[in-house]
Amino acid sequence: MLIIPEIETVVILPPRTGTGSLYRTVLAAYPKAIMPYRHMEADGVPFGYDRWRRVGVLRHPESRMWSLYNY
């Protein structure tokens, strides 16, 4: 999970979806962004941030399962 206070957005980061690259890119554009949890589902958004816009990262299910299997 990535919290970006500058634009009041919470980015949900499921495992095996390129989240490390996304985090570095967002941090370069929004230096106040924080990552309280590495991976979290949408229902795990902390209280107080639950009214902010939520954005998720998706990956094709077969590619994701193959990546999890090889991991």
Secondary structure, 3 states (H helix, E strand, C coil): CEEECCCCEEEECCCCCCHHHHHHHHHHHCCCCECCCCCCCHHHCCCCCCCCEEEECCCCHHHHHHHHHHC
